[in-house]
C-alpha cells in the first residue's frame, strides 16, 4: 500500500451537483466529477485496513458487510493513488461487469461499512469507482472474446443487470449465449426505471455493444410465455437462466383506487425514459405537467418519481412514507459496519418536494371519475391510523412507489412451471441457483426479491458460475 496516512492529510471531498435551477431543466446527468488529481487524493484516504469491511463478509450470515460483488476496494484505491489507472480498471472489472452503473446509482453500502465511517468520514469509494470506470470507457471498451467455444448454448431471459452480467460471463466462458428481452431495448430497470438524470442510457448501450462483440445475441420483443413458447427454450438450449426481475408492484387497495390519475411508479417512469430516448410511448400518457402530484413511498423509486415530476412541470410534489422518520445520524455502536437506518435526502428531494413520514392514505376521492383528494392519517407503531390525526391532501396525479412483492407469475414463470418460495419468488438454490425445473436456473430479483443493482450483478455472476459448472463439470469463472 503506497499511502496509509492520507485520511490524516486529506479531508473527504465528494462529487457535487449542478445547481437545482439548472439541472431540473432537462434529463441529463448533473453530477460534477472531481478530476484526476482530487480523485487521487481521495483514494489516498483509504487506510489499507487489516479487515476491509468495505468488501468483507459477515461471519455469521455469510452476507457481505459492504460491497455485494466483493470489489477489491483497497486494491484499486491504492492503484489510483499510484496513478496506475489501467490496472485499477482491470482489477475493478474482475469483480464487477458494470462499474460505471454502480458508480452512479448504487447507494454505496461499501461507504457505510468503511472504517472511516465510524467517524462519519468514509472514503468516497463510489466516486472513485465511477472515475476508474469512466476513464477506462473513454479509452474504449475492449471485448473479452473467449479463446475457445464450448459448443453449448444458453438462453438468458431478461436483459436487466442480472441477466446482462450472467450472459456476459457465460459468453466469456465460450458458450453461445442468447438473451431474450420482452422490451425493445436491453437494460431492464437500468433502461426503463432509472431516470436519465441519474444515469443516461449511453452507459447501457456501450455495454450491449461490448457484449455483442463478445458473441452475445439479443432477441428483443421476445416475451416468453406469450409470443415465444417456453418449450422453445427447453428444447433448443442446454441451460436456461431466468432473470426477469420482481415486477409485480405492491398495490394500495383502498376506497377510490379505481379513480383515474392513480398509477404505479413503473407505469410512469418508463414513459419518460422512452420519451428521452425517442422510443414510442404506446400507452396513454402519464404526465405531471401542471398537476398537484402525490408520491406514496419514500424509497429510491419514489425519489425518481419526484425528480421526474418536477422536470415535467408539476405544480407541487408531496411525498408520503408510512414508516416513521429515521434519525439523521445512525448509532454507530449498534449498526456499523452494516447498512444503517438513517434519514437520507436524495438529489430529487432537494429539488422541491414536501416529505411527510408516518402517514397512511385511507381513501381516494374524486370528481367525474378522476382523483382529486387523498384522505390521510398519521399512523402508530403498528401502522394503524391514529384517530384524530386525519387530514386531506388535494392531488391530480398519485404515483404508487411502494416497492415490488415478487416476480410476475403469469407468462414466463407459469409457462416454465417453476416452483415458488413462500414470498412468491422463483425458488432456486442459493449456491447452485437451480430451480425446480431441470436445466433452468434463476438469479437476480426474480430469485431473491426486490433488491439493489449491485446485488443483481452479483447474482448474475454467481448464476453464470453455476451454469458453467453444470455444463462443463467445472468452471474457472469467478463468482
C-alpha positions in Angstrom: 0.0 0.0 0.0 1.6 3.2 -1.1 -0.3 5.6 1.2 -1.9 4.7 4.6 -2.0 8.2 6.3 -4.0 10.0 3.6 -7.0 10.2 5.8 -5.0 12.4 8.2 -3.9 14.7 5.3 -6.9 15.0 3.1 -10.5 15.8 4.1 -13.3 13.9 2.5 -14.4 15.6 -0.7 -17.1 14.2 -2.9 -18.7 15.0 -6.2 -21.0 17.9 -6.3 -24.3 18.5 -8.2 -25.2 21.2 -10.7 -27.5 23.9 -9.2 -31.1 22.9 -8.8 -32.3 25.7 -11.1 -30.1 24.4 -13.9 -30.5 20.6 -13.6 -34.3 20.5 -13.4 -34.5 22.0 -16.9 -33.6 18.7 -18.5 -32.8 15.0 -18.2 -29.0 14.9 -18.4 -26.8 13.7 -15.6 -25.8 16.6 -13.4 -23.1 15.1 -11.1 -19.8 17.0 -11.4 -16.7 14.8 -11.4 -13.8 15.5 -9.1 -11.0 15.3 -11.7 -7.9 13.1 -11.6 -5.8 14.9 -9.0 -8.6 15.2 -6.4 -9.7 11.6 -7.1 -6.1 10.5 -6.4 -6.2 12.4 -3.1 -9.5 10.8 -2.1 -8.1 7.4 -3.0 -5.1 8.2 -0.7 -7.5 8.4 2.2 -8.0 4.6 2.2 -6.4 3.1 5.3 -5.5 -0.3 3.9 -7.4 -1.9 6.8 -6.4 -5.3 8.0 -10.0 -6.3 7.8 -11.6 -4.3 5.0 -15.2 -4.2 5.9 -15.9 -2.4 2.7 -15.9 -5.7 0.9 -15.9 -8.1 3.9 -18.3 -10.9 4.8 -20.4 -11.3 7.9 -19.0 -14.4 9.7 -22.4 -15.4 11.0 -24.7 -14.8 8.0 -22.2 -15.0 5.2 -23.6 -11.9 3.7 -21.3 -9.0 2.6 -20.9 -6.2 5.1 -20.1 -3.8 2.3 -19.9 -4.4 -1.4 -22.0 -7.4 -2.6 -19.9 -8.0 -5.6 -16.8 -8.1 -3.4 -15.0 -5.2 -5.2 -11.4 -5.2 -4.1 -11.7 -1.7 -2.9 -8.4 -1.1 -1.1 -6.5 -2.5 -4.0 -7.9 -0.2 -6.7 -7.8 2.8 -4.3 -4.0 2.2 -4.0 -3.7 1.8 -7.8 -5.4 5.1 -8.3 -3.2 6.8 -5.7 -0.2 5.4 -7.6 -1.6 6.6 -10.9 -2.0 3.1 -12.3 -5.4 3.7 -13.8 -5.3 0.9 -16.3 -4.5 -1.7 -13.7 -7.2 -0.2 -11.4 -9.7 -0.7 -14.2 -8.6 -4.3 -14.7 -9.0 -5.0 -11.0 -12.4 -3.3 -10.8 -13.8 -5.2 -13.9 -12.6 -8.5 -12.4 -15.4 -8.4 -9.9 -18.0 -6.0 -11.4 -19.2 -6.1 -15.0 -20.8 -2.7 -15.0 -18.9 -0.4 -12.5 -19.9 2.8 -14.4 -23.5 1.8 -13.4 -22.9 1.1 -9.7 -20.7 4.2 -9.6 -23.8 6.2 -10.5 -26.8 4.5 -8.9 -25.6 2.2 -6.1 -26.4 3.5 -2.6 -22.8 2.5 -1.7 -23.1 0.1 1.2 -19.3 0.0 0.9 -19.0 3.5 2.2 -21.4 2.8 5.1 -19.1 -0.1 6.2 -15.8 1.9 5.6 -13.7 2.1 8.8 -13.6 5.9 8.5 -17.4 5.9 8.6 -17.1 5.3 12.3 -16.3 9.0 12.4 -18.8 9.9 9.6 -15.9 10.5 7.2 -15.8 7.4 4.8 -13.6 7.2 1.7 -15.5 8.3 -1.4 -15.5 4.8 -2.8 -18.4 5.2 -5.1 -16.9 8.3 -6.7 -13.5 6.6 -7.2 -15.2 3.6 -8.7 -17.1 5.7 -11.2 -13.9 7.7 -12.1 -12.0 4.4 -12.8 -14.8 3.0 -15.0 -15.4 6.3 -16.9 -11.7 6.7 -17.6 -11.5 3.1 -18.9 -14.5 3.5 -21.1 -13.2 6.7 -22.6 -10.2 4.7 -23.8 -12.5 2.2 -25.4 -14.3 -0.9 -24.1 -12.3 -3.9 -25.4 -14.4 -7.1 -25.9 -13.1 -10.1 -23.9 -13.6 -12.8 -26.5 -13.4 -16.4 -25.4 -10.3 -18.3 -26.8 -12.3 -21.5 -27.3 -16.0 -22.2 -27.9 -17.7 -24.9 -25.8 -20.4 -25.8 -28.3 -23.0 -25.3 -25.6 -26.0 -22.9 -25.9 -27.5 -20.9 -23.0 -30.7 -18.8 -23.0 -30.9 -15.9 -20.6 -34.4 -14.5 -20.1 -34.4 -10.9 -19.1 -31.8 -8.2 -20.1 -31.6 -6.4 -16.8 -28.4 -6.1 -14.8 -28.6 -9.7 -13.5 -29.3 -11.1 -17.0 -26.6 -9.0 -18.7 -24.0 -9.9 -16.1 -24.9 -13.6 -16.4 -24.8 -13.5 -20.2 -21.5 -11.7 -20.4 -19.8 -14.1 -18.1 -21.1 -17.1 -19.9 -20.0 -15.7 -23.3 -16.5 -15.2 -21.9 -16.5 -18.8 -20.9 -17.1 -19.8 -24.5 -20.8 -20.6 -24.6 -23.2 -19.4 -27.3 -25.5 -17.1 -25.3 -28.9 -15.7 -26.4 -30.6 -13.1 -24.3 -34.4 -12.8 -24.6 -35.9 -9.5 -23.7 -39.6 -8.5 -23.9 -38.9 -4.8 -24.3 -37.4 -3.1 -27.4 -34.0 -2.5 -25.8 -31.8 -4.1 -23.2 -31.2 -2.8 -19.6 -34.3 -3.7 -17.6 -34.8 -1.2 -14.8 -31.5 0.4 -15.8 -33.2 1.3 -19.1 -36.8 1.8 -18.2 -36.8 2.5 -14.4 -33.8 4.7 -13.6 -34.3 8.2 -14.9 -31.8 9.6 -17.3 -30.9 12.4 -14.9 -29.5 9.7 -12.6 -27.9 7.6 -15.4 -28.0 8.3 -19.1 -28.7 5.2 -21.3 -25.4 5.5 -23.3 -23.9 3.6 -20.4 -26.2 0.6 -21.1 -25.8 0.9 -24.9 -22.0 0.7 -24.7 -22.2 -2.5 -22.6 -24.6 -4.0 -25.0 -22.2 -3.3 -27.9 -19.4 -4.8 -25.9 -21.4 -7.9 -25.2 -22.5 -8.3 -28.9 -18.8 -8.1 -29.8 -18.2 -10.9 -27.3 -20.7 -13.1 -29.1 -23.9 -12.5 -27.1 -27.1 -12.4 -29.3 -30.0 -10.3 -28.1 -33.6 -11.1 -29.1 -35.9 -8.0 -28.4 -39.7 -8.0 -28.2 -39.4 -11.7 -27.2 -41.8 -12.3 -24.3 -41.5 -15.9 -23.1 -44.9 -17.5 -22.4 -46.6 -15.0 -24.8 -45.0 -14.7 -28.2 -42.2 -17.1 -27.6 -43.0 -20.6 -26.3 -41.3 -21.7 -23.1 -40.8 -25.1 -24.8 -38.5 -23.5 -27.4 -36.0 -22.6 -24.7 -36.1 -26.0 -23.1 -35.7 -27.8 -26.5 -33.1 -25.5 -28.1 -30.8 -24.7 -25.2 -28.5 -26.7 -22.9 -29.3 -24.4 -20.0 -31.8 -21.5 -19.3 -31.3 -18.6 -16.8 -34.4 -16.7 -15.8 -33.5 -13.2 -14.6 -36.8 -11.3 -15.2 -36.8 -9.2 -12.1 -39.5 -8.6 -9.5 -42.1 -6.7 -11.4 -45.3 -7.2 -9.5 -45.9 -3.9 -7.7 -47.3 -3.5 -4.2 -50.8 -2.0 -4.6 -52.9 0.1 -2.3 -56.3 -1.4 -2.2 -58.4 1.3 -0.5 -61.7 3.0 -1.5 -61.3 5.1 -4.6 -58.4 3.1 -6.0 -60.2 2.8 -9.4 -60.2 6.5 -10.0 -58.2 7.8 -12.9 -55.0 9.6 -12.2 -53.7 6.9 -9.8 -50.7 5.0 -11.3 -47.9 2.7 -10.4 -44.5 4.3 -10.5 -43.3 1.8 -13.1 -46.1 2.8 -15.4 -45.0 6.5 -15.1 -41.2 6.3 -15.1 -40.6 4.2 -18.2 -42.8 6.5 -20.3 -40.4 9.5 -19.6 -37.4 7.3 -20.3 -38.9 6.3 -23.7 -39.6 10.0 -24.5 -36.0 10.9 -23.8 -34.6 8.1 -25.9 -37.1 8.6 -28.8 -38.8 5.3 -28.2 -42.5 5.3 -28.9 -44.9 5.6 -25.9 -47.9 3.5 -26.9 -49.9 3.7 -23.6 -52.0 6.6 -22.5 -49.5 9.4 -21.5 -49.0 9.9 -17.7 -47.7 13.4 -17.2 -47.2 15.6 -14.1 -47.3 18.8 -16.1 -49.4 21.4 -14.3 -50.6 18.9 -11.7 -50.5 18.5 -7.9 -48.6 15.3 -7.5 -48.5 12.9 -4.5 -45.9 10.2 -4.4 -46.7 7.4 -2.0 -43.5 5.6 -1.0 -40.3 7.0 0.4 -37.6 4.8 -1.3 -35.5 5.3 -4.4 -38.4 4.7 -6.8 -40.4 7.4 -5.0 -37.4 9.7 -5.3 -37.2 9.0 -9.0 -40.9 9.9 -9.4 -40.3 13.2 -7.5 -37.4 14.3 -9.8 -39.3 13.3 -12.9 -42.5 15.1 -11.8 -40.5 18.3 -11.1 -38.9 18.2 -14.5 -42.2 17.7 -16.2 -43.5 20.9 -14.6 -45.6 19.7 -11.6 -47.3 22.5 -9.6 -46.3 20.7 -6.4 -44.9 17.4 -5.3 -45.8 15.8 -1.9 -44.1 12.5 -0.7 -45.6 10.3 1.9 -43.9 7.4 3.7 -45.7 5.1 6.1 -42.5 4.4 8.2 -41.5 6.9 10.9 -38.9 9.5 10.0 -35.4 7.9 10.6 -32.8 9.6 12.8 -30.5 12.0 11.0 -27.5 10.0 12.3 -27.2 6.3 13.0 -26.0 4.7 16.2 -22.6 3.5 15.1 -22.1 1.2 18.0 -25.3 -0.7 17.0 -25.1 -0.7 13.2 -21.6 -0.3 11.8 -20.4 -1.9 9.6 -23.9 -2.9 8.5 -26.2 -0.7 6.4 -27.7 1.9 8.8 -31.2 3.2 9.1 -31.0 6.9 8.9 -32.6 9.9 7.1 -31.4 10.1 3.5 -32.1 13.1 1.3 -31.8 12.4 -2.4 -31.0 15.0 -5.0 -34.6 14.8 -6.1 -35.8 15.6 -2.6 -33.7 18.8 -2.7 -35.4 19.9 -5.8 -38.7 21.0 -4.1 -40.7 18.1 -2.7 -42.5 18.1 0.6 -41.9 15.0 2.7 -44.1 13.6 5.4 -43.5 10.4 7.5 -45.7 8.0 9.4 -48.6 8.7 7.1 -51.1 6.4 5.5 -53.7 7.0 2.9 -57.1 5.6 3.9 -59.1 6.6 0.8 -59.0 8.4 -2.5 -61.8 10.8 -3.5 -62.5 12.2 -7.0 -64.7 14.1 -9.3 -66.0 12.9 -12.7 -64.1 9.7 -12.2 -60.7 11.4 -11.6 -58.8 11.6 -8.4 -58.9 15.0 -6.6 -58.1 14.2 -3.0 -56.3 11.8 -0.6 -57.8 11.1 2.8 -54.8 10.5 5.1 -54.0 10.0 8.7 -50.9 9.6 10.9 -50.1 6.0 12.0 -48.9 4.4 15.2 -46.1 1.9 15.7 -48.3 -0.9 14.1 -49.1 1.3 11.1 -52.7 1.7 12.1 -54.4 5.2 11.6 -54.4 7.3 14.8 -57.9 8.7 15.5 -58.0 12.5 15.4 -55.0 12.8 13.1 -56.9 12.7 9.8 -56.2 15.3 7.1 -56.8 15.7 3.4 -54.4 16.4 0.5 -55.5 17.6 -2.9 -54.0 15.8 -5.9 -54.4 15.5 -9.6 -51.8 12.7 -10.0 -51.0 9.9 -7.5 -47.9 7.7 -8.0 -47.7 4.5 -6.1 -44.0 3.7 -5.4 -44.3 1.2 -2.6 -42.0 -1.4 -3.9 -42.5 -4.8 -5.5 -43.8 -8.0 -4.0 -42.4 -10.7 -6.3 -41.9 -11.6 -10.0 -44.9 -11.6 -12.3 -46.2 -15.2 -12.2 -48.1 -15.1 -15.4 -46.2 -15.8 -18.6 -42.6 -17.0 -18.1 -42.9 -18.4 -14.6 -46.2 -20.2 -15.2 -45.1 -21.4 -18.7 -42.0 -23.0 -17.3 -43.8 -24.4 -14.3 -41.3 -23.0 -11.8 -41.8 -23.6 -8.1 -42.1 -20.5 -5.9 -40.8 -19.8 -2.4 -43.1 -18.5 0.4 -42.6 -14.9 -0.7 -43.7 -15.7 -4.3 -40.2 -15.5 -5.8 -38.8 -18.2 -8.0 -37.4 -20.9 -5.8 -33.8 -21.6 -6.5 -30.8 -22.9 -4.6 -28.6 -20.2 -3.0 -25.4 -21.9 -4.3 -26.3 -23.8 -7.4 -29.1 -21.4 -8.5 -31.1 -24.3 -9.8 -34.9 -24.1 -9.9 -37.4 -26.9 -9.7 -37.1 -27.4 -13.5 -34.3 -29.4 -14.9 -31.5 -27.2 -16.5 -33.4 -24.0 -15.6 -31.6 -21.5 -13.2 -32.8 -18.3 -11.6 -31.0 -15.2 -10.5 -31.5 -11.5 -9.5 -34.7 -10.0 -8.1 -36.6 -12.9 -9.6 -34.9 -15.2 -7.2 -34.1 -13.1 -4.1 -36.8 -10.4 -4.4 -36.6 -6.7 -4.9 -33.0 -5.5 -4.2 -30.1 -3.3 -5.4 -28.5 -3.3 -8.8 -25.2 -4.4 -7.2 -27.0 -7.5 -5.8 -28.4 -8.2 -9.3 -24.9 -8.1 -10.8 -23.6 -10.4 -8.1 -26.4 -12.8 -8.6 -25.9 -12.8 -12.4 -22.2 -13.6 -12.0 -22.8 -16.4 -9.5 -25.5 -17.8 -11.7 -23.1 -17.9 -14.6 -20.6 -19.6 -12.4 -23.2 -22.3 -11.5 -24.3 -22.8 -15.1 -20.8 -23.1 -16.5 -20.0 -25.8 -13.8 -23.3 -27.5 -14.7 -22.5 -27.6 -18.4 -18.7 -28.4 -18.2 -18.3 -30.2 -14.9 -16.0 -27.5 -13.6 -15.6 -23.7 -14.0 -12.9 -21.1 -13.9 -15.5 -18.2 -13.9 -15.1 -16.0 -10.8 -18.2 -15.8 -8.6 
